[in-house]
C-alpha cells in the first residue's frame, strides 16, 4: 500500500486507521507553524449588539428546539448546553450571535444546522467590533449523537474555535475564520467527516490533534483543512495483546512457562484470555488464562509431548489476538498421569505410564521411584507390553506428606509428577444437616456422603449409623462412593421420630469419622399475639383495628422464622360480631403477620386461625361501642392548656374503652363531625373555629375519612384574653363528645421547678436549703428573659417553708443558667410556693410549684445496707442531706462527728468532718483493722444520726 503525500500539509481524508498486531507506524513530529491565510470574509450583518437580538438563549436546552429564521438573530449568553438527548435544529439563514465569553456545548443530543448557498447559517460575535476570541468555543462531546449531528453551509467566526471530543459529527462546507487558537481541536478517539471545509485568520488554520496512540478504528475525514500534530508522536496500531516469547524451542516431555501480556493493567474482575494450540496433541496449553485485576500479564505452562511445531494463539473479544510459535525438539518422553493428584492416606490409587509410541517386541521396562521415600508405597518397576503404549501401577500413601514420583526408560526422557497424601475425611450432606438445622418430628430428610478426596481404586464403602435411633432413624446402613467420585450417588433417608438430638456417624476404613448433630424439634403451632395482656381482643363497633394483633408461628413456644411461606386461614366464629381476612401469609424468614379485624356488631365471639400441618388456635373477641377524644392534628390528646397567641389544633379521634393505647382504630366509611364552642368565660374569649392555622374562613364541620381514626384538623381561633371554654362534637344531631375545660394562658409564663437535674419533684430537708430554678417560657418553650423581671414570692403555708420575698431575673437570662430561688425547710409537710410579677402585662398570672419538706435525715450515697472492707484496706463512705432526688445544702459550715462501734475492728480516718457551706454531702475513709463487724455513725446538729453496718473481711 502506498502512502499519499500532500505537499505542505498533512491531510488524510476518508482513510481509516487500521490496528495491526505487530506493526507500529510512527508519524513524524510536526512542529512547523502553518501560514495563516489573511482573507477576512466581509459580513453584511450591521451592528451585532445584545439590544438588537430578537431571541435570547441561555442555560440548558433539554427538549427538542428549533431556532427559526423568524426568530433570527439568536443571541447566546453564558454557557449554553444541549443535554438530556435533545435535538437543536437551526434553520437556513439564521444568525447566531455569541455574547462576550459565551460558549456552546453539545453534551448529550444532536445539532442539525443545515444552511444553503443563498442562506448560510452564521455563528459570529454579538460585539459591534469583533476580534478573534470575542467568545468561547463550540464543543462536541462524547454524548453527541454523531449520526444525526450535521453542520452544512455554516460560517463560524471570531471565537476560540471548534472542539471535538470522542464524537464524530459531519461538517460539510463549514468555514472557520478569525478564531483565537486553532480552527479545530480534536482528540485521537474522534472520527469527524466532511467536505469543502476552509479556515482563515485563525491562530492556526489547522485541525490540531495531540500526540498519543490511536488504538481503535479512527477516521480522519475532514477535507479542506490540514491535520496538525502539535508536538510529539502519534502511534498507530499498538498491539493490545501479545504472547512472550514469540518464538520458543522446547524439549519433548517438558513443562515450559510462557505468558500473555496486555498493553494496560486488567480492569476489575480481571481479563479472561482464551488459549489454543494448532497441534494440541503435541503442544498442550490451558484453554484459558486469567490476567488478574491490576496486573498486565499472566503466566501459563506449555506441555511439550513430542517433536513438532505448533502455533499458539491468545484471543480476547476486545483486545484482539496474538500468536507465538513453539518448536518441540529432543528425545521423546515418558508421561505420568495420576488418576488424582491428592490421594487419601492408606488407600490404593492408580498412576498411568504413557509412551510416545507403542512398545516394540519384548516391551519396554520402566523404573519407578518416589522421593522422599517412606511417603508412598509403589513397585520398583513395571513393563509396558509389546504393542501397547501405556500401563497402570498402584500407589498407596504411607504417611502424611507429598512426594515426587518419577519414571525412567532407556531412550526416552524421564517423567515425574508431584502427588500428596492426607487422611480421608467423611462428610454428611446436605449442609443443613451438618449445620444442625432442626427438622420436624415426622419429617424425612435425604442425605448423601461426601469425601475430602476422590474415592480410591474399587470405590469406598461408608457406614452410616444414628447414636439415638429412637430420635433419628437411618436407612440404609451403608453407601458406596464409586472410584474417582467425591460423593455417593445413592441417598440415605434420615427419619425424625421424636423430639431431641441425635449424632449421625460416618465411618470407613482408613478414614477420619464424620458426623452431623441432627436436632429434631416439635411441630409448628399457631399462636395469637397482641399488645394487651387480656385474654380477648377488644374491638370498636363499626371500626377496623390497625396494629396490636398478629398471628405467629411457633415451635416449642418460641417464634419460628420458617424458610417457607405459611398460608393461614382465618374466620370469625360469629360473622355478626367480627370480620377478618379469609387468608393471610406469613412470609419466609418471618414468624408473624399482622391481622386487622372489624367490629361488625356488639357482642363477643372468637377468631380462629389454622394452616395445613399446623396446630390451630383461637382468640376471644369483645366488640364495644367506641368513644371519642379531642386531639391535635397529630392525634395527641388535648392537655387543657393553651395560649392566647396560637390557634388550637382540633380533631376528634376514635377511642375504644379497654383497648390498648398502641392499637389504632379506623373507619371504613366517612363520619361527618360538627363542632361548636360552649362555656366561654368571658363570653367570646375565642372568636370561633377555622379551617386553617392562620387566617381563612370559619368552619364548623370536618370528616373522619375511610382508613383514618381522626377527623381532618380544624383550628380554634386565637384568644383575645385569658379565660376558658369547651368544644362540643356531634354527628347527625347526636353529641359524640365534649372536651375538658380549655384554659387560656398568656403567651409568656414562668416555670418553677427543682434546680437539680435528677429531681422529679421539689423537696427540701427541714432546717436546710434547696434551690428552685426559675425560667421564662414563650408559648410553652424556654426562652431567654425578654426583660428584667421582679418576682414577688411566698410560701402559701408560711410555717412549712420560707423563701425570699422578692427576686430579680435580669433581661437575657438563659433558661440553661436560670436564676435560683433558695427555699428553707421550716416544718415537715407539703405546701405551694407562688410567684407573680406585679404590674406585668406579659406575665399576668400567678405561678406555683409544690414543695415537700422532708425529715432532717442523712442518706448514704451507696444503696448497700452493709459495706465490706478487707483487712488493711479502706473504703470511702459518704452521707448526704436528703435523698438522691431531693438534695439539700447547708447555708453555714456544719460539724459532723464520725464514730465506730468497734475501733479495734474498723476505724474512720478522721473523727470530725466539716460540711462546707453550700455542700450536700461529706465522706470519710473507713480503715479495716481486724476481721469482724462494726457500725459507723454520722451525727450533726439538726440531723437524725445515720448508721451503716460494715464487715471487715480477711
Buried (B, 14 or more C-beta within 10 A) or exposed (E): EEEEEEEEEBBBBEEEBEBEEEEEEEBEEBEEEBEBEEEEEEBEBEEBBEEBBEBEBEEBBBEEBEBBEEBBBBBBBEBBBBBEBBBBBBBBBBBBBBBBEBBBBBBBBBBBBBBEEEEBBBBBBBBEEBEBBBBBBBBBBBBBBBEEBBBBBBBBBBBBBBBBBBBBBBBBBBBBBBBBBBBBBBBBBBBBBBBEBBBBBBBBBBBBBEBBBBBEEBBBBBBBBBBBBBEEEBBBBEBBBBBEEEEBBBBBBBEBEBBBBBEEEBEEEBBEBBBBBBBEEBBBBEEEBBBEEEEBBBEBEBBBBBBBBBEBBBBBEEBBBBBBBBBBEBEBBBBBEBBBEBBBBBBBBBBEBBBBEEBEEEBBEBBBBBEEEEBBBBEEBBBBEEEEBEBEBEBBBBEEBBBBBBBBBEEBBBBBBEBBBBBBBBBBBBEBBBEEBBBBBEEEBEBBBBBBBBBBBEBBBBBBBBEBEEBBBBEEEBBBBBBBBBBBEEBBEBBBBEBBBBBBBBBBEBBBEBBBEBBBBBBBBBBBBBBBEEEBBBBBBBBBBBBBBBBBBBBEEEBBBBEEEBEBBBBBBBEEBBBBEEEBEBEEEBBBBEBBBBBBBBBBBBBBBBBEEBBEBBBBBBBBEBEBBBBBBEBEEBEEEBBBEBBBBBBBBBBBEEBBEEBBBBBEEEBEBBBEBEBBEEEEBBBBBBBEBEEEEEBBBBEBBEEBBBBBBBBBBBBEEBBBBBBBBBBEEEEBBBBEEBEBBBBBBBBBBBBBEEBEEBBBBBBBBBBBBBBBBBBBEEBEBBBEBEBBBBBEBEEBBBBEEEBEBEEEBEBEEBBEBBBBBBEEBEBBBBBBBEEBEBBBBEBBBEBBBBEBBBBBEBEEEEBEBEBEEBBEBBBBBBBEEBBBBBEEEBEBBBBBBBEEBBBBEEEEBBBEEEBBBBBBBBBBBEEBEBBBBBBBEEBEEBBBBBBBEE
